[in-house]
Each structure stands twice: as structure tokens, then as C-alpha cells.
């Protein structure tokens, strides 16, 4: 049986042609080299596409961040020599081995020296330490541009390196403080995160329907227009304004002059906490407006006080604010009428309200419906203030100068206007300001001594003038 099987296999082998040596066939096959080249080209094309995708992922991951993460170690492109195609050239910036980059200095062995005999180099070698300090500058913050010190073979002494390191550390701390200050203080439009949160709460509580935008800016505050909502205690006008007091003292640094010597707030003044001072400043304007409204002086109605945001009625119509007295064009008769109104307002403010505006000028008076309206009374003080009469004299100078320039013949001089408002009879003489001011300072001094002896009480938080509600707030 086995012999028959062997014979059958032998006949089948003879039926097929004899095969040559496989190794010889591979050497003679012309397509083998082409297949290898084709595989290399396909692999290189795949690597390029992979690197392009990796570069896009890296750009998307880093974004605009100053500190970037590199995917360089995962790239696949390899330099191929003898290639004339620009696509085969390797961008050395995308590889981890840059031939033009300076080598970092070698680290000193743990024993503290290297070399032997005359060629020994310790870790205190001046050149070695200088190069190490230059290399260590790469560890500085990303915003510090250190340049290519290694490429220039720059050697920094320990003193210079320590000074640079300390400077970078100080700049980082200063930048952090500035960022924190920006977050916790009102900027140009007075809307920091805390202020924005208070405004959102007013809208959510229904006090305001919406906030439309900024209508006025000043050194102490920013005014926004809003549509009124509703309150349980009192009705809210259809149009209101939000006066947001700036929590920074950069533009109005002498603000404490108007409040720390005011006997109504003297015991509550704290120069060390600016936010509390600003809240006191807003509360001061609320109480001053309450006095003025009670005396019948045209001024905004206070709706609500929340920390350093004062909500008041809007003087104007259909989102258009009333013009300031300096911007309105009035005829001669209307200007005379405006002057008579201003004179009466100053007298009533001094005699009935027991207040001095302290910043009265054509910029803080509005002309609306044929009447002069007074605004911005947060700095207003009582005549018993140590500088109250000086502030009044300055107001008289501003008013007299403005109406005299507008051609009002009935406008009194600054000295006569001061006497007309206060009811005092300080002799004018040759209209020399020095003796007149000396009399005013003497009156202030006598008034201050009298107040100190009498022990006048400070102004309470909750007054009997029917002021608007104070929103409860917690200290920050």
C-alpha cells in the first residue's frame, strides 16, 4: 500500500514543472524593490497625516494660554536623506532634536567636582556657575522674556541671577494683587462682580424690570438707566436711575474730607475700609435727598439703597435725561429765572435743610420742565462742618461766575451772594478775598468749638424723615 502511494506521488510531481530556488527568484524579481519603496512612501504619508492631526490637537488644547503643552514627543516624521522634495524636508522646529539649539551645561557630579589633576573643575567654578544660572532662567514665569542666553554663552553671576529671580517673584505678586484689586473694585463703568451681582438681585426681586445702560459717569459714581418694577413698601417709578458709587478712591481721594468731619457720621467713619466708607457715602446722599425732598426742593426721589447702589427716580422722559444747566440753551429771561431759582434753592438748602451742597455748579444742576433740579448731594455737609462755610463760599463763586458769563445782570457778586444765602453780614470792603476768607475761617473755628462743647450727637442710621428702606446687608 505504501509503495502504491509513493508511486502516485512521484507521478504527480513529474506532471508539474520543476520549481527553481526561491532565494534566486527573489533576487531576480524586479518588483520587490518597488514594493519596499511603496511601503515606505505610504508609511511616510501616514506619518505626515498623523503629525498634522497631532498639531491641530495641540493648537486646540493650548488655545491662547501663555503656558503651552507640547505633543512633540509623539510625532512620527523621520528625516530621509537624499530627498529633493520640499515635502520630505523635516522642519527642525517640530522635532525634539534641534541642531541649532545650544546644549545645556552638564550637571556637576554628586562628589562636587569633575576631571582629574590640573583639569579638575569644582561646582564653584565661575564659568560653570554662570552657565548654570543662565540655564535656570528658563524656569522663570512665561511672561518674562529671557532670550537665548545659552546660545550667546551668557554667564550670570549669582548676585545678578538672584536679583532677577527676586524681581520676577515681585512682579508675579504685584500682578496677582492688581488682578485681585480689579476683581474687588469698580472699574471705569463701576461694575465689578459684586456690583453686578447686586444689580442682578434687584432685577430678580422685581425692584427693576431691566437695566438699559449707562447715562452718566463722574469721579465718584456711574449712573445707569433702568425700568422700575415694584416694592411692597412704596411704588417704584416707571423710569429710575441706579447711582453706583465707585469703590476705588483713585479718582476722588479727598472724599473722606467731606464725611469724617461731618458730625452726623463722625463716629461711624473708618478710613481703613474703603467699601464701608463708600456705603456710608451712599447713605449720606440718601439722607441729604430726604431732607431736600421734605423741604420741597426739586431733586430725585430715593427709592432704595443697597450697599453702594442708590436707586432714585429718573429726571427726564422716555430714556432721555434732563440736560445740565451748562448744556441747555436758554433765553435771557429764562436765564434770569434760572438764576432766581438757584438763589432761592441755595437759601432754602442752607436755612431749611441745614445743608451746604459743597459741589454746586452748572454741572450738578438740571433744567427740566422749567425748573432747576439739584443732584449729586453725597458730599453735602451741614454748616457746622469745620469747612462748611468754605464749601459754601466755593459754591457761591461757581454760581456767580457761571451766571455772570451768561450775561445775567442781576447776578450778585460772590461776596454778596454768600451773605444773601447765609444771612450773615460779613463786610465786603474792597472785595479782597483774603480778609473775607479770614472772617469765614474765624466763624468756622468758633462754630467748631461751640459744637465740641455742646457734644452734638451723630446722625442715626434710621431717621425720622421717612427715608426709603435700607436693604439689610452683611459685611464682606
LUMMILUM-636019 format. One record per residue (C-alpha): residue number from 0; x negated, y negated, z negated. Coordinates in Angstrom, 3 decimals. Layout:
% residues N
 resi        u        v        w
  NUM        X        Y        Z
...
END
This chain:
% residues 476
 resi        u        v        w
    0    0.000    0.000    0.000
    1   -2.789   -2.395   -0.800
    2   -4.584   -1.556    2.451
    3   -1.473   -2.464    4.458
    4   -1.158   -5.790    2.621
    5   -4.807   -6.636    3.231
    6   -4.461   -5.819    6.899
    7   -1.353   -8.012    7.212
    8   -3.066  -10.979    5.584
    9   -6.060  -10.601    7.845
   10   -3.836  -10.704   10.931
   11   -2.092  -13.848    9.671
   12   -5.440  -15.602    9.101
   13   -6.538  -14.852   12.626
   14   -3.331  -16.325   14.016
   15   -4.306  -19.870   12.657
   16   -7.352  -21.790   13.968
   17  -10.333  -21.948   11.693
   18  -10.474  -24.998    9.462
   19  -13.695  -26.961    9.167
   20  -15.371  -28.092    5.961
   21  -13.109  -30.551    4.066
   22  -16.057  -32.673    2.951
   23  -17.252  -33.062    6.516
   24  -13.766  -34.052    7.654
   25  -13.556  -36.794    5.017
   26  -16.888  -38.228    6.162
   27  -15.801  -38.322    9.759
   28  -12.250  -39.694    9.128
   29  -12.148  -43.302   10.309
   30   -9.028  -44.269    8.260
   31  -10.458  -43.588    4.790
   32  -12.380  -46.857    4.502
   33   -9.358  -48.859    5.742
   34   -7.108  -47.290    3.129
   35   -9.517  -48.291    0.396
   36   -9.695  -51.857    1.675
   37   -5.910  -51.979    1.978
   38   -5.514  -50.792   -1.623
   39   -7.982  -53.444   -2.833
   40   -6.153  -56.189   -0.948
   41   -2.791  -55.083   -2.308
   42   -4.195  -54.922   -5.806
   43   -5.688  -58.433   -5.498
   44   -2.399  -59.819   -4.155
   45   -0.579  -58.237   -7.086
   46   -3.107  -59.747   -9.499
   47   -2.614  -63.200   -7.989
   48    1.161  -62.990   -8.319
   49    0.740  -61.804  -11.892
   50   -1.571  -64.728  -12.667
   51    0.862  -67.218  -11.096
   52    3.685  -65.868  -13.206
   53    1.451  -65.975  -16.285
   54    0.518  -69.595  -15.549
   55    4.178  -70.563  -15.287
   56    4.952  -68.813  -18.554
   57    2.038  -70.620  -20.219
   58    3.231  -74.016  -18.971
   59    6.784  -73.303  -20.097
   60    5.632  -72.103  -23.507
   61    3.375  -75.103  -24.214
   62    5.600  -77.833  -22.751
   63    4.426  -81.308  -23.810
   64    2.806  -80.114  -27.025
   65   -0.609  -81.540  -27.849
   66   -1.696  -78.126  -29.114
   67   -1.507  -75.575  -26.282
   68   -1.736  -71.784  -26.265
   69   -3.844  -70.265  -23.500
   70   -2.990  -66.969  -21.771
   71   -6.395  -66.951  -20.110
   72   -7.427  -63.619  -21.593
   73   -4.522  -61.865  -19.846
   74   -5.300  -62.974  -16.296
   75   -6.247  -60.367  -13.710
   76   -8.058  -62.162  -10.842
   77  -11.626  -60.964  -10.299
   78  -14.290  -62.750   -8.234
   79  -15.006  -60.940   -4.963
   80  -18.289  -61.770   -3.312
   81  -18.692  -62.349    0.408
   82  -15.146  -63.648    0.945
   83  -14.739  -66.584    3.296
   84  -11.075  -67.157    2.457
   85  -10.247  -70.031    0.145
   86   -7.611  -67.849   -1.456
   87  -10.253  -65.394   -2.596
   88  -12.268  -68.092   -4.346
   89  -11.922  -67.989   -8.081
   90  -11.001  -71.160   -9.961
   91  -13.546  -71.215  -12.746
   92  -11.201  -73.288  -14.871
   93   -8.860  -70.300  -15.020
   94  -11.451  -67.806  -16.170
   95  -12.851  -67.194  -19.568
   96  -16.461  -67.397  -18.302
   97  -17.281  -70.949  -17.228
   98  -20.806  -71.107  -15.764
   99  -20.996  -74.875  -16.318
  100  -19.998  -74.800  -19.964
  101  -22.760  -75.298  -22.489
  102  -23.484  -72.393  -24.782
  103  -22.663  -72.886  -28.423
  104  -25.613  -72.820  -30.807
  105  -26.411  -69.472  -32.310
  106  -25.483  -68.928  -35.906
  107  -28.184  -68.547  -38.498
  108  -28.532  -65.032  -39.911
  109  -27.438  -64.391  -43.467
  110  -31.036  -64.399  -44.631
  111  -31.195  -68.135  -43.769
  112  -33.935  -68.114  -41.119
  113  -34.794  -66.648  -37.745
  114  -38.060  -65.995  -35.944
  115  -41.422  -64.999  -37.306
  116  -44.637  -66.727  -38.224
  117  -45.082  -70.149  -36.667
  118  -41.800  -69.804  -34.750
  119  -39.661  -69.421  -37.844
  120  -36.532  -71.630  -37.926
  121  -34.527  -72.141  -41.095
  122  -30.885  -73.148  -41.417
  123  -32.013  -76.662  -42.463
  124  -33.729  -77.332  -39.146
  125  -32.777  -80.812  -37.942
  126  -32.114  -79.868  -34.313
  127  -30.195  -76.730  -35.217
  128  -28.027  -78.587  -37.742
  129  -27.384  -81.378  -35.219
  130  -26.195  -78.943  -32.563
  131  -24.007  -77.106  -35.075
  132  -22.387  -80.358  -36.181
  133  -21.691  -81.213  -32.529
  134  -20.072  -77.814  -32.010
  135  -17.977  -78.226  -35.171
  136  -16.383  -81.370  -33.733
  137  -14.200  -79.057  -31.642
  138  -12.307  -78.302  -34.853
  139  -11.101  -81.898  -35.168
  140   -7.464  -82.786  -34.549
  141   -6.328  -82.632  -30.886
  142   -5.738  -86.395  -30.731
  143   -9.426  -87.024  -31.487
  144  -11.361  -87.115  -28.212
  145  -14.823  -85.745  -28.976
  146  -16.083  -85.378  -25.406
  147  -18.658  -82.875  -24.167
  148  -21.289  -83.245  -26.834
  149  -22.726  -79.774  -26.278
  150  -23.232  -80.417  -22.570
  151  -25.252  -83.528  -23.394
  152  -27.187  -81.647  -26.064
  153  -25.949  -84.124  -28.653
  154  -27.356  -83.738  -32.149
  155  -25.330  -85.245  -35.007
  156  -26.826  -85.712  -38.421
  157  -24.941  -84.515  -41.473
  158  -24.205  -88.087  -42.514
  159  -22.683  -89.020  -39.160
  160  -20.677  -85.795  -38.960
  161  -19.295  -86.230  -42.487
  162  -18.293  -89.828  -41.705
  163  -16.482  -88.733  -38.545
  164  -14.782  -85.915  -40.400
  165  -13.584  -88.249  -43.155
  166  -12.367  -90.777  -40.586
  167  -10.342  -88.107  -38.757
  168   -8.838  -86.947  -42.042
  169   -7.903  -90.519  -42.994
  170   -6.328  -91.139  -39.577
  171   -4.263  -87.977  -39.876
  172   -2.961  -89.041  -43.289
  173   -2.225  -92.565  -42.033
  174   -0.351  -91.180  -39.033
  175    1.685  -88.942  -41.321
  176    2.518  -91.898  -43.593
  177    3.582  -94.027  -40.639
  178    5.798  -91.229  -39.344
  179    7.373  -90.795  -42.770
  180    7.857  -94.535  -43.128
  181    9.508  -94.677  -39.721
  182   11.891  -91.908  -40.703
  183   12.806  -93.551  -44.022
  184   13.021  -97.182  -42.917
  185   15.143  -99.063  -40.455
  186   13.544  -99.755  -37.125
  187   14.341 -102.529  -34.634
  188   18.021 -101.593  -34.421
  189   18.183 -100.774  -38.170
  190   19.478  -97.244  -37.578
  191   17.284  -94.740  -39.349
  192   18.550  -91.185  -40.015
  193   20.084  -92.147  -43.376
  194   21.855  -95.175  -41.958
  195   23.123  -93.125  -39.033
  196   24.493  -90.543  -41.461
  197   26.367  -93.239  -43.418
  198   27.898  -94.557  -40.200
  199   28.968  -91.043  -39.183
  200   30.592  -90.545  -42.585
  201   32.595  -93.751  -42.150
  202   33.859  -92.549  -38.789
  203   34.681  -89.086  -40.132
  204   36.517  -90.576  -43.139
  205   38.719  -92.637  -40.820
  206   37.457  -96.018  -42.010
  207   36.219  -96.634  -38.453
  208   37.602  -95.312  -35.209
  209   34.353  -95.698  -33.298
  210   31.200  -97.814  -33.223
  211   30.797  -99.729  -29.975
  212   27.335 -101.268  -30.091
  213   25.019 -103.980  -31.376
  214   26.170 -107.585  -31.033
  215   23.546 -109.465  -33.047
  216   20.092 -108.982  -34.557
  217   18.230 -111.011  -37.137
  218   15.296 -110.956  -39.501
  219   17.309 -109.351  -42.279
  220   20.038 -107.315  -40.604
  221   21.626 -105.957  -37.444
  222   25.335 -106.360  -36.702
  223   27.380 -103.695  -34.880
  224   30.897 -103.976  -33.497
  225   33.397 -101.243  -34.346
  226   37.108 -100.453  -34.134
  227   38.783 -100.359  -37.524
  228   40.578  -97.343  -38.948
  229   42.403  -97.180  -42.263
  230   41.790  -97.303  -46.014
  231   44.036  -96.347  -48.892
  232   43.231  -99.460  -50.928
  233   43.683 -102.084  -48.209
  234   44.364 -102.432  -44.479
  235   41.442 -102.433  -42.075
  236   41.405 -104.989  -39.219
  237   41.568 -103.721  -35.665
  238   38.085 -105.066  -34.983
  239   35.346 -105.027  -37.604
  240   31.598 -105.501  -37.779
  241   29.010 -103.434  -39.586
  242   26.219 -105.511  -41.033
  243   23.323 -103.123  -41.581
  244   20.613 -104.634  -43.750
  245   17.118 -103.619  -42.773
  246   15.379 -101.554  -45.397
  247   11.940 -102.864  -44.475
  248   10.594 -106.150  -45.789
  249    8.211 -106.744  -42.877
  250   10.264 -109.489  -41.228
  251   11.718 -111.099  -44.373
  252    9.049 -110.653  -47.032
  253   10.164 -113.577  -49.230
  254   13.607 -112.042  -49.639
  255   13.064 -111.421  -53.357
  256   12.723 -115.172  -53.893
  257   16.466 -115.554  -53.413
  258   17.503 -112.722  -55.714
  259   15.002 -112.211  -58.516
  260   15.638 -115.737  -59.888
  261   19.399 -115.537  -59.398
  262   20.863 -115.309  -62.896
  263   23.671 -113.074  -61.621
  264   21.236 -110.337  -60.570
  265   18.094 -111.102  -62.543
  266   18.283 -108.119  -64.899
  267   19.039 -105.711  -62.050
  268   16.224 -106.769  -59.737
  269   13.465 -104.242  -59.091
  270   10.639 -105.211  -56.798
  271    9.225 -101.700  -56.796
  272   12.143 -100.041  -54.971
  273   12.917 -101.726  -51.627
  274   16.023  -99.643  -50.966
  275   17.643 -100.699  -54.228
  276   16.731 -104.316  -53.504
  277   18.459 -104.081  -50.112
  278   21.578 -102.607  -51.681
  279   21.569 -105.459  -54.188
  280   21.162 -107.872  -51.289
  281   24.238 -106.420  -49.532
  282   26.221 -106.522  -52.772
  283   25.202 -110.144  -53.238
  284   26.665 -111.099  -49.853
  285   29.881 -109.246  -50.668
  286   30.368 -111.207  -53.900
  287   29.483 -114.520  -52.226
  288   32.027 -113.891  -49.460
  289   34.604 -113.061  -52.120
  290   34.062 -116.429  -53.804
  291   34.260 -118.270  -50.497
  292   37.437 -116.490  -49.431
  293   39.051 -117.292  -52.761
  294   38.218 -120.985  -52.256
  295   39.752 -120.938  -48.759
  296   36.503 -121.378  -46.847
  297   36.643 -119.806  -43.345
  298   34.412 -116.734  -43.492
  299   34.632 -112.986  -42.690
  300   36.803 -110.750  -44.859
  301   34.910 -107.963  -46.598
  302   36.385 -104.505  -46.020
  303   33.917 -102.087  -47.573
  304   30.397 -101.887  -48.968
  305   28.475  -98.639  -48.663
  306   24.884  -98.856  -49.887
  307   23.195 -101.278  -47.450
  308   26.059 -101.339  -44.897
  309   28.665 -104.084  -45.258
  310   31.904 -103.732  -43.245
  311   33.596 -107.074  -42.507
  312   36.289 -108.482  -40.270
  313   35.272 -109.471  -36.751
  314   35.302 -113.176  -35.877
  315   36.193 -113.096  -32.208
  316   38.608 -111.408  -29.853
  317   38.520 -108.322  -27.646
  318   34.915 -107.388  -28.423
  319   33.714 -110.957  -27.638
  320   32.173 -112.604  -30.721
  321   32.759 -116.248  -31.507
  322   29.911 -118.465  -30.289
  323   27.430 -120.042  -32.623
  324   27.648 -123.769  -33.130
  325   24.361 -124.234  -31.316
  326   25.679 -122.480  -28.184
  327   29.172 -123.932  -27.881
  328   29.738 -126.942  -25.606
  329   31.916 -129.465  -27.471
  330   33.017 -132.934  -26.552
  331   32.160 -135.977  -28.631
  332   35.437 -135.914  -30.567
  333   35.220 -132.149  -31.174
  334   31.632 -132.533  -32.348
  335   32.690 -135.242  -34.797
  336   35.471 -132.991  -36.057
  337   32.965 -130.150  -36.447
  338   30.701 -132.431  -38.491
  339   33.566 -133.461  -40.780
  340   34.454 -129.807  -41.293
  341   30.854 -128.885  -42.084
  342   30.623 -131.703  -44.624
  343   33.810 -130.539  -46.333
  344   32.641 -126.901  -46.287
  345   29.345 -127.825  -47.930
  346   31.143 -129.806  -50.645
  347   33.668 -127.037  -51.346
  348   30.927 -124.399  -51.312
  349   28.923 -126.390  -53.887
  350   31.738 -127.646  -56.092
  351   34.457 -124.974  -55.877
  352   32.410 -121.816  -55.235
  353   29.359 -122.944  -57.243
  354   27.124 -121.767  -54.389
  355   24.375 -123.111  -52.161
  356   24.163 -121.479  -48.730
  357   20.329 -121.659  -48.711
  358   20.122 -120.964  -44.950
  359   22.734 -123.244  -43.430
  360   22.058 -124.277  -39.852
  361   23.707 -124.234  -36.442
  362   22.646 -120.570  -36.168
  363   24.831 -119.496  -39.135
  364   27.967 -121.421  -38.216
  365   30.518 -120.127  -35.693
  366   33.095 -122.114  -33.741
  367   36.359 -120.189  -33.422
  368   39.953 -121.369  -32.984
  369   38.942 -124.990  -33.510
  370   37.308 -124.304  -36.894
  371   33.798 -123.888  -38.251
  372   33.185 -120.478  -39.862
  373   30.305 -119.781  -42.244
  374   28.415 -116.488  -42.022
  375   25.237 -114.918  -43.438
  376   25.549 -115.789  -47.117
  377   23.461 -112.925  -48.517
  378   20.751 -115.387  -49.568
  379   23.206 -117.875  -51.095
  380   22.463 -118.780  -54.722
  381   24.072 -120.762  -57.481
  382   22.964 -124.367  -58.078
  383   21.467 -123.182  -61.375
  384   18.867 -121.194  -59.421
  385   15.334 -122.511  -60.088
  386   15.118 -123.544  -56.421
  387   18.822 -124.049  -55.709
  388   18.665 -127.810  -55.131
  389   15.610 -127.414  -52.907
  390   17.538 -124.915  -50.782
  391   20.448 -127.360  -50.608
  392   18.158 -130.186  -49.508
  393   16.818 -127.944  -46.737
  394   20.389 -127.171  -45.634
  395   21.181 -130.882  -45.558
  396   18.129 -131.519  -43.407
  397   19.161 -128.824  -40.904
  398   22.744 -130.098  -40.659
  399   21.783 -133.776  -40.390
  400   19.143 -133.077  -37.745
  401   21.489 -130.977  -35.598
  402   24.415 -133.416  -35.539
  403   22.174 -136.438  -35.054
  404   20.654 -134.753  -31.999
  405   24.172 -134.049  -30.699
  406   24.971 -137.773  -30.853
  407   27.326 -137.879  -33.824
  408   27.148 -141.468  -35.022
  409   28.920 -140.643  -38.279
  410   26.221 -138.162  -39.304
  411   24.689 -139.118  -42.646
  412   21.007 -139.037  -43.346
  413   19.627 -136.064  -45.208
  414   19.439 -138.045  -48.479
  415   22.959 -139.433  -48.254
  416   24.285 -136.014  -47.249
  417   22.618 -134.417  -50.277
  418   24.190 -136.986  -52.611
  419   27.574 -136.597  -50.906
  420   27.553 -132.818  -51.382
  421   26.255 -132.705  -54.938
  422   27.922 -135.847  -56.277
  423   24.560 -136.985  -57.640
  424   23.294 -140.490  -57.155
  425   19.589 -139.973  -56.639
  426   18.119 -143.274  -55.458
  427   17.020 -143.104  -51.846
  428   14.672 -146.111  -51.841
  429   12.663 -146.450  -48.660
  430   13.747 -142.982  -47.536
  431   10.468 -141.457  -48.638
  432   10.912 -137.743  -49.180
  433    8.234 -137.362  -51.883
  434    9.986 -139.270  -54.713
  435   13.354 -137.813  -53.691
  436   11.974 -134.267  -53.925
  437   10.328 -135.134  -57.242
  438   13.746 -136.057  -58.630
  439   15.186 -132.776  -57.334
  440   12.394 -130.722  -58.918
  441   12.893 -132.553  -62.223
  442   16.608 -131.787  -62.131
  443   15.876 -128.104  -61.427
  444   13.455 -127.965  -64.331
  445   15.972 -129.471  -66.772
  446   18.676 -127.163  -65.458
  447   16.451 -124.108  -65.855
  448   15.590 -124.997  -69.449
  449   19.257 -125.505  -70.224
  450   20.219 -122.157  -68.691
  451   17.495 -120.305  -70.585
  452   18.591 -121.812  -73.901
  453   22.231 -121.034  -73.220
  454   21.421 -117.460  -72.162
  455   23.696 -117.154  -69.182
  456   24.900 -113.612  -68.542
  457   24.124 -111.753  -65.353
  458   26.684 -111.171  -62.655
  459   28.640 -107.933  -63.300
  460   28.971 -105.129  -60.766
  461   32.760 -105.171  -60.753
  462   34.001 -108.749  -60.591
  463   37.441 -110.135  -61.281
  464   37.638 -111.871  -57.894
  465   39.423 -108.937  -56.265
  466   36.367 -107.813  -54.306
  467   36.587 -104.843  -51.911
  468   35.844 -101.394  -53.269
  469   32.281 -100.274  -53.833
  470   31.631  -96.830  -52.435
  471   30.010  -94.573  -55.037
  472   26.504  -93.585  -54.049
  473   23.702  -91.633  -55.546
  474   20.124  -92.747  -55.723
  475   17.873  -91.409  -53.042
END
